[in-house]
Amino acid sequence: MAQSKPNLLQGTLSMLILRTLTRGPLHGYEIAQRIQQSSDEILKVEEGSLYPALYRMEEQGWIEAEWGASQNNRRAKYYKLTQAGRQQLASERSNWERLSEAVKRVLRTA
Amino acid sequence: MKEIKSILRNLNLFDRSGGPYEHEIEEELRFHLDMRAHDNLSAGMTPEEARADAVRRFGDYEIVKEACREISKEKLEGVMNTKAIKGIIWVILGLGLFLQIAGRNEDNSNAGLGFILIAVLARLFIFLKEQMVDRIDSRTNKGIIWFILGCGLMLRFFSGHHAIMNVGIFLIIIGVLWRVLIFLRKTQPDQQRIKTAEQIMISIPGVDTIAPEHYFIEQPLSQVPPHDQQGRTPVERLISDEE
């Protein structure tokens, strides 16, 4: 079988981004880093593909972007969670947990 | 205000460098590449290796930039369309008020009233679209609609006062408008979500590619992502982190 990159379920990346942003505003690079670190280096976001996802989420009103100064004093675009984003996270999280629980049941019993 | 600033910035008509969004997108993406290269250098790579690794991890820069540009363009067009519609509504409302107040005969006055009603309903339509339909789940939306319609019908048919009957009609109109919005939203495929999903690509070392719809069904047990001591997958671990 050819080895290549797997996909996760649709919407998973947005859920992970939203969850990561609950800790406060972050720029894109930090978001990728946090996801990777929080999952003990197991989840690696393909870094370029993070940005269209961030732009789309901003368009949907789940996050807001603002330019600010980074730690090394460079201009960076920071993303922060909106109220709509919190609601979306709650909804996606609930869906994920239901799905995950259902899969666990199948794996236990099948 | 922030939105207006963003529109003005993006409408830079004197920009001849290949597109109004280009500068900010490039600056953001280059910042990411530089940060990665910087971290690579700190990890002991040579400058060439650090840069090459940053580029490799990032993927196709031009494709990413183009995707971001398209989304920014769609967003701006959406905002402009809404603002244009709101502007037209204000003009209609102004015209209606003018005819209602300054109209010399009953026909003018009635026409003014009609314009005012159209403007109010159009504004209400946009408000419901922006504030309610997209933010409340479908079941709650439908519950509210039935409640409003019920109240409207009761007031319309069981009230003896003309003014209260009109309130009833108004509520019925709101309920119908709300339902139409939900119907329109359901019949249009959620293109934004599909596009986002297409760009999702999270790599899990050692796991073979499985189509998203078969990810959990066909994946052999041995290939399920590593679990921690509590039996949680990496995603579960991340979403429940720090709680």
Interface residues (C-beta under 8 A of the other chain):
Chain A: M1 A2 Q3 S4 K5 P6 N7 L8 L9 Q10 G11 T12 L13 S14 M15 L16 R19 T20 R23 H27 G28 Y29 A32 I35 S38 S39 D40 I42 L43 K44 V45 E46 E47 G48 S49 Y51 P52 A53 Y55 R56 M57 E58 E59 Q60 G61 E66 W67 S70 N72 R74 R75 A76 K77 A84 Q87 S91 R93 W96 L99 S100 V103 V106 L107
Chain B: K2 E24 I25 E27 E28 L29 F31 H32 D34 M35 R36 H38 R57 F58 G59 D60 Y61 I63 V64 A67 C68 I71 S72 E74 K75 G78 D134 R135 D137 Q192 R193 K195 T196 A197 Q199 I200 M201 I202 S203 I204 P205 V207 D208 T209 I210 A211 P212 Y215 F216 L221 V224 P225 P226 D228 T233 P234 V235 E236 R237 L238 I239 D241 E242
